[in-house]
Amino acid sequence: MNTDLTTLIILGISVMLGLMLSVLLAVFFNFRKKNQHRRAIQELKEQQQALQIEAAVLSEETERHRIAETLHDEVGAILSSAKLHLLGIKQGSLDEKDKKLHEKGAGLLNDVIKRVRGISHNLHSNILKEFGFNEGVRHFLKQVTGGTLIEADTNLDESFTGAGQENDISLYRIIQELVNNTIKYAAATRLEISSVLAAGRYTLTIRHNGNGLSQADFDAFSLRKEGLGLKNIRNRILLLKGDIRFEKTGQESLIQIILSNQTAPTP
């Protein structure tokens, strides 16, 4: 009798343990399935976000090219024609006052033509295809700081030949936005763009002696509606799968753009 009772108790405990184990396994697998589902939804959202950013960047680049071609082909042609008409005026028939006005007008017209060409080149990304990424950056920096009080220099790693056409354009646009913001708002007198490619990691640094942004400033301003330029920078960094860091001290401000999985060309 005692043996039968003991057997029944053991059997009952075994059944209860089996049921508890089944419940625990069911809860575990259900939890894992929910996590997998949650991760799949998150990945889908990230993919959709990346596609939206890519579409926005492509649309912006297409519009830049359209404006660049309009400036070059239409506005540039009209200005060149106006210059020819102005130069066609015989200065011998003008008095001294009109001669000075003529010279002033011709000088201003030449300046406008140069500026339109410069804007057209900066908007168009063909310079990267023709001369490479580093030369494109040098060309841009020389154009925007030429004739200003900013002393600008570059020290670019020549082993970096680019991160692919689309990525190069995104990186170039980020540099343009950051340099333009520095010129407009930072009151800097010195600016340097340098880069290093080492161990598959590409680091591009913009250093200046003006009043730049801290990381907290960038994070806050890039989320505001009026901070469109900084928002574009954030979107392009996401598209590049890179990182951007801002640092501000009493003496200088530093911006670093970091891209991983980059390789130098084999000799």
Buried (B, 14 or more C-beta within 10 A) or exposed (E): EEEEEEEEEEEEEEEEEEEEEEEEEEEEEEEEEEEEEEEEEEEEEEEEEBEEBBEBBEEBBEEBBEBBBEBBEEBBEEBEEBBEEEEEBEEEEBEEEEBEEBEEBBEEBEEBBEEBBBBBBBBBBEBBBEEBBBBBBBBBBEBBBEEEEBEBEBEBBEBBBBBEEBBBBBBBBBBBBBBBBBBEEBEBEEBBBBBBBEEEEBBBBBBBBBEBBEEEEBEEBBEEEEBEBBBBBBBBBBBBEBEBEBBBEEEBBBBBBBBEEBEBEEE
